[in-house]
Amino acid sequence: MQTGNLPAGVPAPNETLGYEIIRWAQKYIVQPDGERAGESWRFTREQLRFVLWFYAINPDGSWRYSAGTLRRAKGWGKTPLLAALAIVEFIGPCRFSHFNAYGLPVAKRVPLPTVQIGATALDQTDQTLEMIRGMLSESPAEKEFGLDIGKSVIQFKSGKPGTIKPKATAGRTNEGNRPTFALMDEVHHWVGSNGGPDFYQVIKRNIEKTASAGSRWVTTTNAYNPNEDSVAQQIHESDMVRRGFWLYDCLEGDIEHDELRVEAKVRAALKQAYGDATWADIDGLTRTILHDRTTPDSTYLRFFCNRIAESSDGWMSRTEWLACQDDQDPIKPGDQIAIGFDGSIRGDATGLVGCRLRDGKFFVLGLWENPRDPKQPDWEVDVLAVEAAVHTAFKTYRVEWFYGDPPYWQENLGRWALEYGDDYVFEFWTNKPTRMVQAVERFRTASMVQDLKHDGNEGLTRHILNAVTREVPQGILITKDSPRSKKKIDLAVCAVLAFEARADAIADGRLKQRRRRVVGF
C-alpha cells in the first residue's frame, strides 16, 4: 500500500521532464549485471512513476518538489535507481529549458554538474558508485561524452569541470560545497552516533545555495527505528513532506507485529512491499520470517515489510514514553520531590532528574553533556555548575529523598549529605545488579500502566529512548547500545534512581509529613 505522498497515476507530458529523461536513460545507460548485462537500461513501472513525479514541474518550469525520498523494502532496487539518477544529473537533460511549439517541456544539461554521493563513511558509497560504473562502462554514454570512469570519481577525460564523487561526514570540511545534485543512500543508518543528522544538514544547506538553479537532493531508506532519531525519521516527520513540498514515495506491507506468524498475512505483506520488483524471492522471505527465530521480528517488519518498528532490544518505545507525557500541572516551587543523580567527568553525561512525590512526574534539573567539539578536546563536566544545580534544587523544592550514583562523585555526595541531611541524601550504586534490576523493573512497569509522568523534556526523552536492555542473572538492566556509543542514557539512569527515591520516600511516610528544617550556625 502506498503510504507516502506520491500522487495517483502519472503526470501529463507537459507537467514533467521525466518522459524525456526516461528516453535518454534508456538510450545511453546499460544494465550493469544479471541476465541482461550490457543491454539498454530499463526502469520498472514503479521506478518510472518515481522518476516522472520527481521531475514534475510547475507551469513556470520550476520544480514541483524541491527534494525526494524513496522508502522501499530491502532489495527492491533503490540503489540502481539512485545510480541512474546520478548519471542523468551528471550528463543527461535534467533542467527545464523551455516549452516547445507543442507545449511540451524541453530539458537541458547542467552546465557544471557536481553530483555528490553522501554517506556517513566512504566505504558505504561503494555500492552506489559501483552501480554507476557498471551502468556507464562500455555504454553509449561513455563513448559520446568522453567519460573517465574511475574507482572513486567519474569525470570527463577532456578535463572539463564536472564530477560524480562520494562525500562522507567530516564535520565543517563539507561546508561551502556547491553540489548540483546530492544522493543520500540508506539514511535510516544516519544517526547521531555517526554524525548522520549533522551531515544531512550540511548537504541540505549546500544544495539550498543553488536551489534557484534547480539543485536538489534525494534520499533512499528502509523503514526506520523510531527510537534512533535517524535522518530517515526526521525527513518522514517533516512538515515539508506533510505539506507536499518534498516527494515521499513509500510502499508498505499491510501487516502488524502479531501477524508475523500467519503465512497468508506475511506473503501478502511482502507482495505489497516489493510491488513490481519481480526478482524478490517472496517464497524464501516468507519461509524465513515464519520459521527463523535468530532475527528480531522488528527487523523483518522494517527491512522486508517496510513497516516502521522499534528494535526489540530497546528498553522503551517512543509510543509508550510519549503516552506518559503530561503538559498540565507543572512542577512548582515548594513541591515535594525526589531526585536521582548520575555523574561522570568526561566521557558520559552528568544528569540531575527530579520526580514529584504525589504523582511521579519527572523533570530535568540539569544535564551536562560532552559537546564533542574538536575545539574542546579536554572538555570536563563543570563541577561548580552541578553543585549549584543541587543547591538550587534543595532551595526551591522540598527534596525528600536524593539517590546518587557514587563513582567520581563520592566526595560530593558525602558533602551534600552533611549539608542537607544524611536522612535525605543517599548513595545508590548502580553497578550492584540485584538492586538496580528491581529499580529498572519498577520504572518500566509504571511506564506501561502510565503510573508515572514527564514534562516532555527533549534530553530525558532522548536518553530514555537510547537505552537498550541487557539480561543478567538477576534480571534486566539498561545500558548503552555499545560501550563506546555516543548515544547517552545518563538521564534515563537518573530517572530510574529518582523513581526509586520517590518510592522509598513514600514508604518512609514523607509524602504526608510537613518537613521543617532547623538551621544551625
PASE-816470 format. One line per field, with one value per residue (C-alpha): residue number from 1; residue in three letters; y, z, x. Coordinates in pm, 1 decimal. Each point is the difference from the previous one (the first is absolute). Example, Ala and Ser with C-alpha at 12.3 -4.5 7.8 and 13.67 -1.06 7.14 Angstrom:
<atoms>
resi 1, 2 .
resn Ala, Ser .
py -450.0, 344.0 .
pz 780.0, -66.0 .
px 1230.0, 137.0 .
</atoms>
This chain:
<atoms>
resi 1, 2, 3, 4, 5, 6, 7, 8, 9, 10, 11, 12, 13, 14, 15, 16, 17, 18, 19, 20, 21, 22, 23, 24, 25, 26, 27, 28, 29, 30, 31, 32, 33, 34, 35, 36, 37, 38, 39, 40, 41, 42, 43, 44, 45, 46, 47, 48, 49, 50, 51, 52, 53, 54, 55, 56, 57, 58, 59, 60, 61, 62, 63, 64, 65, 66, 67, 68, 69, 70, 71, 72, 73, 74, 75, 76, 77, 78, 79, 80, 81, 82, 83, 84, 85, 86, 87, 88, 89, 90, 91, 92, 93, 94, 95, 96, 97, 98, 99, 100, 101, 102, 103, 104, 105, 106, 107, 108, 109, 110, 111, 112, 113, 114, 115, 116, 117, 118, 119, 120, 121, 122, 123, 124, 125, 126, 127, 128, 129, 130, 131, 132, 133, 134, 135, 136, 137, 138, 139, 140, 141, 142, 143, 144, 145, 146, 147, 148, 149, 150, 151, 152, 153, 154, 155, 156, 157, 158, 159, 160, 161, 162, 163, 164, 165, 166, 167, 168, 169, 170, 171, 172, 173, 174, 175, 176, 177, 178, 179, 180, 181, 182, 183, 184, 185, 186, 187, 188, 189, 190, 191, 192, 193, 194, 195, 196, 197, 198, 199, 200, 201, 202, 203, 204, 205, 206, 207, 208, 209, 210, 211, 212, 213, 214, 215, 216, 217, 218, 219, 220, 221, 222, 223, 224, 225, 226, 227, 228, 229, 230, 231, 232, 233, 234, 235, 236, 237, 238, 239, 240, 241, 242, 243, 244, 245, 246, 247, 248, 249, 250, 251, 252, 253, 254, 255, 256, 257, 258, 259, 260, 261, 262, 263, 264, 265, 266, 267, 268, 269, 270, 271, 272, 273, 274, 275, 276, 277, 278, 279, 280, 281, 282, 283, 284, 285, 286, 287, 288, 289, 290, 291, 292, 293, 294, 295, 296, 297, 298, 299, 300, 301, 302, 303, 304, 305, 306, 307, 308, 309, 310, 311, 312, 313, 314, 315, 316, 317, 318, 319, 320, 321, 322, 323, 324, 325, 326, 327, 328, 329, 330, 331, 332, 333, 334, 335, 336, 337, 338, 339, 340, 341, 342, 343, 344, 345, 346, 347, 348, 349, 350, 351, 352, 353, 354, 355, 356, 357, 358, 359, 360, 361, 362, 363, 364, 365, 366, 367, 368, 369, 370, 371, 372, 373, 374, 375, 376, 377, 378, 379, 380, 381, 382, 383, 384, 385, 386, 387, 388, 389, 390, 391, 392, 393, 394, 395, 396, 397, 398, 399, 400, 401, 402, 403, 404, 405, 406, 407, 408, 409, 410, 411, 412, 413, 414, 415, 416, 417, 418, 419, 420, 421, 422, 423, 424, 425, 426, 427, 428, 429, 430, 431, 432, 433, 434, 435, 436, 437, 438, 439, 440, 441, 442, 443, 444, 445, 446, 447, 448, 449, 450, 451, 452, 453, 454, 455, 456, 457, 458, 459, 460, 461, 462, 463, 464, 465, 466, 467, 468, 469, 470, 471, 472, 473, 474, 475, 476, 477, 478, 479, 480, 481, 482, 483, 484, 485, 486, 487, 488, 489, 490, 491, 492, 493, 494, 495, 496, 497, 498, 499, 500, 501, 502, 503, 504, 505, 506, 507, 508, 509, 510, 511, 512, 513, 514, 515, 516, 517, 518, 519, 520, 521 .
resn Met, Gln, Thr, Gly, Asn, Leu, Pro, Ala, Gly, Val, Pro, Ala, Pro, Asn, Glu, Thr, Leu, Gly, Tyr, Glu, Ile, Ile, Arg, Trp, Ala, Gln, Lys, Tyr, Ile, Val, Gln, Pro, Asp, Gly, Glu, Arg, Ala, Gly, Glu, Ser, Trp, Arg, Phe, Thr, Arg, Glu, Gln, Leu, Arg, Phe, Val, Leu, Trp, Phe, Tyr, Ala, Ile, Asn, Pro, Asp, Gly, Ser, Trp, Arg, Tyr, Ser, Ala, Gly, Thr, Leu, Arg, Arg, Ala, Lys, Gly, Trp, Gly, Lys, Thr, Pro, Leu, Leu, Ala, Ala, Leu, Ala, Ile, Val, Glu, Phe, Ile, Gly, Pro, Cys, Arg, Phe, Ser, His, Phe, Asn, Ala, Tyr, Gly, Leu, Pro, Val, Ala, Lys, Arg, Val, Pro, Leu, Pro, Thr, Val, Gln, Ile, Gly, Ala, Thr, Ala, Leu, Asp, Gln, Thr, Asp, Gln, Thr, Leu, Glu, Met, Ile, Arg, Gly, Met, Leu, Ser, Glu, Ser, Pro, Ala, Glu, Lys, Glu, Phe, Gly, Leu, Asp, Ile, Gly, Lys, Ser, Val, Ile, Gln, Phe, Lys, Ser, Gly, Lys, Pro, Gly, Thr, Ile, Lys, Pro, Lys, Ala, Thr, Ala, Gly, Arg, Thr, Asn, Glu, Gly, Asn, Arg, Pro, Thr, Phe, Ala, Leu, Met, Asp, Glu, Val, His, His, Trp, Val, Gly, Ser, Asn, Gly, Gly, Pro, Asp, Phe, Tyr, Gln, Val, Ile, Lys, Arg, Asn, Ile, Glu, Lys, Thr, Ala, Ser, Ala, Gly, Ser, Arg, Trp, Val, Thr, Thr, Thr, Asn, Ala, Tyr, Asn, Pro, Asn, Glu, Asp, Ser, Val, Ala, Gln, Gln, Ile, His, Glu, Ser, Asp, Met, Val, Arg, Arg, Gly, Phe, Trp, Leu, Tyr, Asp, Cys, Leu, Glu, Gly, Asp, Ile, Glu, His, Asp, Glu, Leu, Arg, Val, Glu, Ala, Lys, Val, Arg, Ala, Ala, Leu, Lys, Gln, Ala, Tyr, Gly, Asp, Ala, Thr, Trp, Ala, Asp, Ile, Asp, Gly, Leu, Thr, Arg, Thr, Ile, Leu, His, Asp, Arg, Thr, Thr, Pro, Asp, Ser, Thr, Tyr, Leu, Arg, Phe, Phe, Cys, Asn, Arg, Ile, Ala, Glu, Ser, Ser, Asp, Gly, Trp, Met, Ser, Arg, Thr, Glu, Trp, Leu, Ala, Cys, Gln, Asp, Asp, Gln, Asp, Pro, Ile, Lys, Pro, Gly, Asp, Gln, Ile, Ala, Ile, Gly, Phe, Asp, Gly, Ser, Ile, Arg, Gly, Asp, Ala, Thr, Gly, Leu, Val, Gly, Cys, Arg, Leu, Arg, Asp, Gly, Lys, Phe, Phe, Val, Leu, Gly, Leu, Trp, Glu, Asn, Pro, Arg, Asp, Pro, Lys, Gln, Pro, Asp, Trp, Glu, Val, Asp, Val, Leu, Ala, Val, Glu, Ala, Ala, Val, His, Thr, Ala, Phe, Lys, Thr, Tyr, Arg, Val, Glu, Trp, Phe, Tyr, Gly, Asp, Pro, Pro, Tyr, Trp, Gln, Glu, Asn, Leu, Gly, Arg, Trp, Ala, Leu, Glu, Tyr, Gly, Asp, Asp, Tyr, Val, Phe, Glu, Phe, Trp, Thr, Asn, Lys, Pro, Thr, Arg, Met, Val, Gln, Ala, Val, Glu, Arg, Phe, Arg, Thr, Ala, Ser, Met, Val, Gln, Asp, Leu, Lys, His, Asp, Gly, Asn, Glu, Gly, Leu, Thr, Arg, His, Ile, Leu, Asn, Ala, Val, Thr, Arg, Glu, Val, Pro, Gln, Gly, Ile, Leu, Ile, Thr, Lys, Asp, Ser, Pro, Arg, Ser, Lys, Lys, Lys, Ile, Asp, Leu, Ala, Val, Cys, Ala, Val, Leu, Ala, Phe, Glu, Ala, Arg, Ala, Asp, Ala, Ile, Ala, Asp, Gly, Arg, Leu, Lys, Gln, Arg, Arg, Arg, Arg, Val, Val, Gly, Phe .
py 0.0, 348.0, 199.8, 288.7, 309.9, -133.1, 105.2, -262.1, -70.3, 187.6, 367.3, 124.8, 40.0, 379.8, -31.0, -179.4, -33.4, -367.5, -134.5, 156.3, -118.0, -356.1, -11.8, 138.5, -251.5, -292.7, 119.3, 74.6, -223.6, -379.6, -273.8, -59.1, -364.2, -300.3, -179.2, 328.8, 136.7, 238.0, 53.8, 332.3, 109.3, -42.0, 141.3, -202.3, 143.3, 128.0, 150.3, 173.8, 153.5, 131.1, 154.3, 160.8, 159.6, 90.4, 198.7, 152.7, 374.2, 294.4, 209.9, 238.0, -286.0, -10.4, -328.2, -125.4, -176.5, 150.0, -341.0, -365.4, -316.2, -358.0, -240.6, -361.5, -351.8, -138.2, -127.3, 191.8, 180.6, 335.8, 18.0, -63.5, 271.6, 237.3, -81.6, 68.1, 338.9, 86.8, -63.7, 198.9, 294.1, -24.3, -13.9, -27.1, 255.9, 73.6, 374.2, 190.2, 200.6, 106.2, -122.4, -99.9, 88.4, -287.8, 121.6, -280.1, 75.2, -27.1, -90.0, 104.4, -124.4, 153.0, 230.3, -93.7, -323.4, -85.6, -316.5, -116.2, -342.9, 57.5, -256.8, -10.3, -194.1, -14.9, -377.2, 30.6, 181.9, -293.0, -178.9, 306.3, 97.4, -355.1, -0.4, 330.6, -136.2, -313.6, 206.3, 216.1, -252.6, -72.3, 194.2, 250.8, 270.1, -89.3, 38.1, 303.9, 208.8, -109.2, -123.5, -98.7, -269.2, -22.4, -204.8, 305.7, 269.4, 28.8, 293.0, 115.5, -113.8, 344.4, 156.3, 192.4, 86.5, -244.3, -310.7, -275.4, -35.5, -156.4, 214.7, -119.6, 169.0, 221.6, 275.6, 350.6, -104.8, -58.6, 348.9, 219.2, -272.4, 81.6, -329.1, 13.4, -332.5, -210.7, -364.5, -129.0, -375.9, -208.7, 299.9, -220.3, -65.5, 374.1, 48.3, 224.5, -243.4, 10.7, 367.8, -74.9, 274.3, 270.1, -115.2, -1.1, 359.5, 100.0, -161.0, 157.9, 346.2, -38.8, -103.8, 289.3, 249.7, -89.2, -115.1, 282.0, -164.4, -333.4, -171.1, -268.0, -304.4, -346.5, -265.2, -369.4, -190.5, -309.4, 47.2, 157.5, -80.9, 285.6, -26.7, 112.3, 346.7, -72.9, 225.0, -232.7, 75.0, 373.9, 15.1, -215.0, 214.8, 329.0, 250.7, 20.7, -353.4, 51.3, 313.5, -159.1, 211.2, -310.7, -315.3, -309.2, -330.9, -293.3, -347.2, -188.2, -348.8, -1.5, -208.3, 44.0, -151.2, -265.3, -122.0, -104.4, -366.4, -7.6, -121.8, 160.1, 336.7, -14.2, -95.4, 269.7, 265.6, -90.4, 22.3, 342.5, 125.0, -125.6, 103.5, -67.1, -102.1, -340.7, -114.9, -2.9, -353.9, 22.1, -373.8, 1.8, 313.1, -144.0, -317.5, 201.5, 228.1, -291.4, -232.2, 191.9, 100.7, 133.8, 342.7, 240.3, 37.4, 376.8, -59.6, -193.2, 270.6, 279.3, -146.6, -234.8, 134.0, 363.2, 62.7, 239.0, -202.7, 35.0, -232.7, -275.3, 67.1, 360.7, 56.6, 238.9, 73.4, 358.5, -65.8, -125.8, 285.5, 274.0, -148.4, 94.1, 364.9, 247.5, 366.7, 95.0, 63.6, 117.2, -53.8, 296.9, 136.5, -160.9, -330.9, -315.1, -175.9, -279.7, 34.7, -240.3, 87.1, -172.7, 163.3, -25.8, 213.4, -16.1, -287.2, -44.8, 268.9, 125.1, 42.9, 101.1, -101.5, 81.4, -200.0, 148.7, -220.1, 36.7, -107.1, -130.2, 282.7, 37.8, 316.4, 70.3, 209.1, -8.5, -170.9, 37.5, -178.9, -7.2, 217.8, -213.5, 321.3, -36.3, 344.5, -141.9, -326.0, 27.1, 69.6, -94.0, 33.7, 336.4, -124.1, 341.3, 13.7, -340.3, 113.1, 310.7, -207.0, -227.7, 302.3, 163.6, -319.5, -23.9, 370.8, 0.1, -329.1, -216.4, -274.4, -306.1, -257.5, 25.2, -301.1, 48.3, -244.8, 47.2, -67.7, 323.0, 187.0, -181.1, 300.1, 231.1, -236.7, -15.3, 378.2, 31.7, -249.9, 216.5, 319.0, -119.1, -289.8, -359.4, -106.4, 174.6, -69.2, -363.9, -193.7, -236.7, -218.9, -76.0, -266.2, -224.3, -199.0, -138.5, 340.2, 166.8, -274.4, 60.7, 376.7, -41.4, -240.5, 238.8, 285.9, -211.2, -140.3, 346.4, 133.9, -284.3, 85.5, 376.3, 19.6, 257.6, 327.9, 232.1, 350.9, -92.0, 113.1, -73.5, -112.9, -241.9, -141.8, -47.7, -179.9, -219.9, -109.4, -53.6, -262.7, -367.5, -303.0, -239.3, -325.5, -102.7, -292.1, 230.6, 133.1, 289.6, 304.4, 299.5, 95.9, 183.5, -177.6, -47.6, 90.9, 271.8, 127.7, 376.2, -52.5, 83.3, -143.3, 184.0, 184.8, -335.3, -128.8, 319.0, -51.8, -359.1, 116.5, 285.9, -236.9, -237.1, 293.6, 101.2, -352.3, -8.2, 348.4, -99.0, -326.9, 205.6, 205.9, 325.1, 72.7, 73.5, 185.1, 376.2, 28.9, 260.6, 63.2, 150.2, 186.8, 28.8, 234.1 .
pz 0.0, -86.7, 321.9, -134.7, -182.4, -351.6, -207.9, -170.6, -366.2, -192.2, -93.5, -344.1, -258.0, 42.0, 378.8, 30.0, -149.0, 91.3, -340.1, -172.5, 280.2, -22.7, -377.7, 46.1, 274.1, -206.5, -291.8, 181.8, 309.9, 6.2, 236.5, 227.8, 99.4, -17.7, -306.2, -185.7, 76.4, -273.5, -144.5, 10.8, 345.5, 79.7, 299.0, 173.5, -0.5, 358.5, -72.8, -302.1, 217.6, 244.9, -278.1, -162.2, 324.2, 127.7, -319.4, -0.2, -66.2, 62.5, -288.1, 29.2, -31.7, 368.7, 187.0, 151.7, 268.0, 141.4, 122.6, 1.3, 209.4, -109.3, 285.1, -104.6, 126.8, -0.9, -346.2, -184.4, -224.2, 167.4, -69.9, -378.9, -26.3, 198.0, -227.4, -311.1, 137.2, 76.9, -363.3, -127.6, 222.1, -117.5, -378.2, -79.6, -73.8, 348.0, 28.0, -155.0, -309.0, -170.5, -137.3, -367.5, -260.0, 119.7, 360.5, 117.0, 230.5, -140.2, 234.7, -7.5, 164.7, 311.3, -112.9, 284.6, 154.0, 351.2, 117.0, 354.9, 149.1, 372.9, 272.1, 360.1, -111.3, -341.6, -28.8, 22.4, -335.4, -173.9, -100.0, -165.8, -169.0, -128.4, -141.2, -178.5, -142.7, -121.4, -171.1, -179.3, -87.0, -374.6, -26.9, -271.7, 266.9, 63.3, -366.9, -88.5, 306.2, 38.7, 357.1, 231.6, 216.6, 303.7, 315.7, 217.1, -243.2, -334.2, -211.2, -356.2, -178.5, -152.6, 341.2, -32.9, 344.8, 139.9, 221.0, 173.4, 329.6, 342.9, 311.4, 360.1, 334.3, 87.6, 212.0, -128.6, -289.2, -210.6, 59.0, -308.0, -262.6, -279.5, -133.3, -278.9, 113.7, 312.0, 61.4, 355.3, 17.4, 293.1, 225.0, 265.6, 100.8, 27.9, 375.7, 261.8, 96.2, -350.2, -71.0, -256.3, 93.4, 4.9, -336.3, -146.8, 110.0, -159.5, -332.3, 12.0, 67.6, -283.9, -241.1, 103.7, -115.1, -361.2, 33.2, -230.6, -277.5, 56.1, 248.1, 209.8, 214.7, 20.4, 272.6, 19.7, 314.1, 153.2, 273.9, 296.7, 369.8, 170.5, 307.8, -194.0, -126.8, -335.1, -305.0, -149.2, 294.1, -10.2, -367.9, 41.8, 287.6, -170.2, -90.7, -342.6, -66.4, 164.6, -203.0, -324.5, -60.9, 8.1, -189.3, 220.9, -178.7, 235.1, -46.3, 321.3, 67.0, 191.2, 300.0, 375.8, 240.9, 131.6, -355.6, -84.7, 65.4, -240.9, -337.9, -212.2, 169.8, -39.5, -367.5, -79.7, 187.1, -184.6, -336.1, 90.8, 120.9, -300.8, -261.8, -348.3, 115.7, -163.6, 103.2, 369.9, 141.7, 165.6, 76.8, 162.3, 201.0, 117.7, 125.5, 178.6, 179.1, 105.4, 130.5, 72.4, 365.7, -13.7, -123.1, 191.7, -142.5, -17.1, -256.6, -226.4, 31.6, -83.2, -269.2, -185.4, 64.8, 8.8, 322.3, 263.4, 310.1, 305.9, 64.6, 235.2, 238.3, 53.2, 362.7, -66.8, -315.5, -102.6, -4.0, 359.5, 126.0, -176.9, 139.0, 346.4, -93.0, 202.4, -96.1, 278.5, 367.3, -23.4, 281.4, 239.1, 258.9, 333.7, -150.0, 169.8, -230.9, -12.5, -198.1, -196.9, -86.0, -236.3, -45.4, -223.8, -68.4, -372.2, -202.5, 105.6, 91.9, 348.2, 84.3, 274.4, -25.0, 236.8, 58.9, 180.1, 284.9, -34.0, -367.2, -118.9, -249.2, -128.0, -88.6, -77.3, 250.1, -194.9, -287.4, -83.6, -321.9, -181.8, -310.7, -205.8, -132.9, -146.2, 147.8, 349.1, 6.8, 375.9, 92.1, 352.4, 195.4, 174.6, 359.5, 137.7, -229.9, 127.8, 359.5, -71.5, -156.9, 305.5, 231.5, -205.5, 6.6, 378.5, 33.4, -246.9, 78.4, 301.9, -82.2, 196.5, -137.4, -213.0, -162.0, -167.0, -177.3, 183.0, -258.1, -57.5, 233.6, 334.8, 174.0, -132.2, 114.4, 344.1, 21.2, -120.3, 267.1, 264.1, -137.1, -67.7, 243.5, -14.6, 22.7, -332.5, -211.6, -65.4, -219.3, -255.5, -172.6, -346.1, -54.2, 257.9, -229.2, 250.2, 122.3, -340.7, -170.2, 246.5, -57.5, -379.5, 21.3, 226.5, -246.2, -305.9, 154.6, 102.8, -352.6, -152.6, 210.1, -19.4, 373.2, -58.1, -193.4, -161.4, -143.7, -346.9, 57.9, -318.3, 180.0, 228.5, -291.4, -206.1, 278.6, 84.2, -363.3, -35.5, 275.8, -97.2, 220.1, 123.7, 169.0, 309.3, 236.8, 229.8, -278.0, -248.4, 16.1, -232.4, -180.5, -304.1, -334.3, 11.1, 251.5, -224.7, -125.7, -14.3, 73.3, 369.5, 250.8, 318.0, 45.7, -31.2, 289.0, 194.1, -58.8, 124.6, 314.6, 51.5, -30.7, 248.1, 232.4, -27.0, 93.2, 302.7, 109.1, -17.3, 182.6, 271.5, 42.5, -128.0, -244.1, 296.9, 210.7, -0.1, 22.1, 219.1, -11.4, 282.5, -115.5, 244.3, -0.9 .
px 0.0, 126.1, 39.0, 207.9, -118.2, 63.9, -304.5, -214.3, 67.8, 268.5, 41.3, -101.2, 279.9, -6.1, 39.1, 333.9, 347.8, -17.4, -103.8, 299.9, 230.3, -130.1, 58.0, 350.2, 89.3, -120.2, 214.1, 325.6, 12.2, 46.1, -113.1, 303.6, -54.9, -229.7, -132.0, -47.0, 348.7, 113.9, -348.9, -183.0, -110.0, -369.4, -186.4, -269.8, -349.6, 31.8, 341.6, -154.9, -270.8, 257.7, 209.7, -304.3, -118.2, 345.9, 60.3, -349.7, -3.8, -229.6, -138.3, 298.5, 250.4, 99.3, 5.7, -324.2, 208.7, 320.0, 126.6, -99.1, 13.7, -51.3, -84.5, -11.3, 66.7, 351.7, 95.4, -274.7, 249.8, 55.7, 372.9, -26.9, -263.0, 220.2, 294.3, -207.5, -106.3, 363.7, 93.3, -297.8, 95.4, 362.5, -36.5, -371.2, -271.2, -134.5, -71.1, -290.0, 91.5, -324.0, -332.3, 0.3, -263.7, -219.1, 5.3, 230.9, 293.1, 352.6, 285.6, 363.8, 319.8, 152.3, 284.4, 238.1, -130.4, 120.7, -172.6, 72.7, -63.9, -33.9, 62.9, 114.4, 311.5, 166.7, -24.6, -379.2, 1.7, 170.2, -321.3, -151.6, 325.8, 53.6, -352.3, 69.9, 324.0, -179.6, -272.4, 257.3, 271.6, -9.4, -324.1, -98.8, 40.9, 364.9, 86.6, -209.0, 86.1, 363.6, -19.6, 282.7, -160.1, 225.9, -46.0, -54.3, -115.0, -179.5, 117.5, 69.6, 315.5, 34.0, 43.5, -325.8, -144.7, -253.4, 9.7, -188.1, 180.9, -64.3, -12.4, 10.2, -51.1, 291.6, -149.1, 44.7, 225.9, -313.5, -136.9, 22.2, -32.6, -244.2, -140.0, -253.7, -145.6, 50.1, -85.4, -31.2, -43.0, -131.6, -68.0, -164.1, 364.0, 75.1, -28.8, 154.5, 277.2, 151.9, -65.3, -271.0, -253.3, 268.3, 137.6, -350.4, -48.4, 332.3, -93.8, -343.9, 144.1, 248.5, -275.3, -219.3, 265.6, -71.7, -361.0, -110.5, 207.0, -178.2, 233.5, -170.6, 63.8, -152.4, 20.3, -76.3, -83.2, -151.2, -259.2, 176.5, 19.5, -191.7, 221.0, 308.9, -102.0, 166.1, 0.9, -263.3, -227.7, 67.9, -94.7, -312.0, -126.2, 86.0, -270.8, 168.4, -126.2, -337.1, -65.0, 117.1, 310.6, 222.0, -97.9, -29.1, -57.9, -65.5, -149.1, -77.3, -124.4, -328.7, 100.1, 37.4, 249.4, -238.3, -74.6, 357.3, -84.1, -294.1, 124.6, -271.9, 52.2, 378.6, -14.2, -256.5, 200.4, 320.3, -174.7, -131.7, 337.6, 198.3, -255.9, 131.5, 350.0, -45.3, 347.2, -95.3, -16.1, -341.8, -11.4, 343.6, -69.9, -332.1, 169.3, 268.4, -245.2, -223.4, 270.7, 322.2, 29.2, 357.7, -112.2, -227.9, -350.1, 50.9, 274.9, -237.4, -263.4, 242.4, 220.7, -233.9, -349.2, 117.8, -191.5, 132.4, 85.8, 218.1, 291.0, -101.9, 289.3, -105.8, -97.4, -286.1, -197.2, -61.2, -374.7, 1.2, 213.8, -196.4, -322.2, 129.9, 55.9, -204.6, 4.5, -239.1, 70.4, 364.8, 247.2, -11.5, 241.8, -69.6, -120.3, 121.3, 244.4, 254.2, 323.4, 217.2, 360.8, 244.2, 338.9, 302.3, 306.7, 77.2, -145.2, -361.0, -248.5, -83.9, -365.2, -239.7, -367.8, -283.6, -318.5, -301.0, -115.4, -374.7, -30.1, 339.6, 54.8, 357.8, 185.4, 365.7, 194.6, 324.8, 183.5, 367.7, 101.3, 331.1, -59.4, 242.6, 149.6, 353.7, 69.8, -63.9, 199.0, 56.6, -361.4, -101.5, -322.8, -27.7, -1.1, -92.0, -304.5, -110.0, 50.7, -207.8, -281.0, -16.6, -5.9, -276.6, -207.1, 12.8, -73.9, -292.9, -174.4, -66.5, 249.5, -104.9, 247.4, 313.6, 167.8, 338.3, 229.4, 334.6, 279.3, 201.7, -237.5, 27.7, 159.9, -273.8, -275.2, 154.3, 11.6, -361.6, -105.1, 168.7, -154.8, -353.9, -25.6, 117.0, -365.1, -63.0, 310.2, 99.1, 238.3, -152.2, 259.0, -140.5, 268.5, -168.8, -229.4, -252.5, -107.6, 21.6, -204.6, -281.9, 12.9, -4.4, -293.1, -195.8, 49.9, -85.7, -317.6, -116.4, 55.2, -202.3, -305.1, 69.2, 55.1, 272.4, 9.6, 251.8, -1.4, 130.7, 359.0, 199.9, 314.5, -183.2, -198.7, 315.5, 185.2, -300.1, -33.8, 376.6, -1.6, 3.9, -49.8, 266.2, -90.8, 196.6, -65.6, -198.4, -225.1, 0.1, 228.1, 26.0, 317.7, 132.0, -23.0, 379.1, 273.0, 144.3, -333.9, -53.4, -370.3, -26.9, -247.5, 103.9, -329.7, -179.1, 211.5, -77.2, -372.4, 18.2, 181.6, -246.5, -295.2, 160.9, 69.2, -365.5, -112.5, 229.7, -108.8, -366.7, 71.5, 168.6, -317.0, 143.4, -281.4, -226.2, 256.3, 45.1, 371.7, 166.5, 372.0, 198.7, 306.8, 287.1, 296.1 .
</atoms>
